[in-house]
Amino acid sequence: MAVTGSTDHITSLDLKYSRDAGNGIALANFIPNLSDPTYVDLTIRYADGVTEETGIHNMIAFGGRSIWHLAIGSNWT
C-alpha cells in the first residue's frame, strides 16, 4: 500500500484515471472477500467507461487498528 502522508482522504493524485472523473458520475463497487474479512475488492467505473481496479485493506490484518486503507499503486488484488 502506498503511504501518502497523514491525510485521511483520497485525492485525484491517488487514482490512476482520476481525470476521467470529470466526465460524469463514477460508480464504485465494493466486493467482500469471503475468505479474508480484512480485504475488499474495489472497482471504480468512470462515466467514460474507464475502469480502475484496486482494493481496501483493514489494517488489523497487519497488526494495526481496525482502520480501512485503500491499496494504491499495488498489485495485491
C-alpha positions in Angstrom: 0.0 0.0 0.0 1.2 3.4 -0.8 1.9 5.8 2.1 0.8 9.3 1.1 1.3 11.1 4.4 -1.1 11.8 7.2 -4.1 12.6 5.1 -7.3 10.7 5.8 -8.9 11.0 2.4 -8.3 10.1 -1.2 -7.3 12.8 -3.7 -7.2 12.7 -7.5 -3.4 12.1 -7.2 -4.2 8.7 -5.8 -6.3 7.4 -8.6 -4.7 6.4 -12.0 -7.7 7.6 -14.1 -8.9 10.4 -11.9 -9.1 12.8 -14.9 -11.9 10.6 -16.2 -14.0 11.5 -13.2 -14.6 15.0 -14.6 -16.7 13.4 -17.4 -19.6 12.5 -15.1 -20.6 10.2 -12.3 -18.3 7.3 -11.3 -19.6 4.0 -9.9 -17.7 2.2 -7.2 -18.4 -1.5 -6.5 -17.2 -3.0 -3.2 -17.0 -6.8 -3.3 -16.2 -8.5 0.1 -13.6 -11.3 0.1 -15.4 -14.3 1.6 -12.1 -16.0 2.6 -10.5 -12.8 4.0 -12.7 -10.4 6.0 -9.9 -7.8 6.1 -9.9 -7.2 2.3 -12.5 -5.8 -0.1 -12.1 -5.6 -3.9 -12.9 -2.2 -5.2 -13.7 -1.5 -8.9 -14.3 2.1 -10.0 -16.0 2.7 -13.3 -15.9 6.2 -14.6 -18.5 7.8 -16.8 -16.4 7.4 -20.0 -16.1 3.6 -19.4 -12.6 3.6 -18.0 -12.3 1.0 -15.1 -9.8 1.1 -12.2 -9.4 -1.9 -10.0 -7.9 -1.8 -6.6 -8.8 -3.0 -3.0 -9.3 -1.9 0.5 -7.4 -3.4 3.4 -8.3 -3.4 7.1 -5.0 -2.6 8.9 -5.9 -5.1 11.7 -4.6 -7.7 9.3 -1.1 -6.1 9.6 -1.3 -5.8 13.4 -2.7 -2.3 13.4 -6.0 -0.8 14.4 -9.3 -1.6 12.7 -8.9 1.1 10.0 -9.6 0.6 6.3 -7.0 1.8 3.8 -7.2 2.0 0.0 -4.5 -0.1 -1.7 -2.9 2.5 -4.0 -0.2 1.5 -6.6 -0.3 -2.1 -5.6 -1.0 -5.5 -7.3 -2.4 -7.1 -4.1 -5.8 -7.8 -5.7 
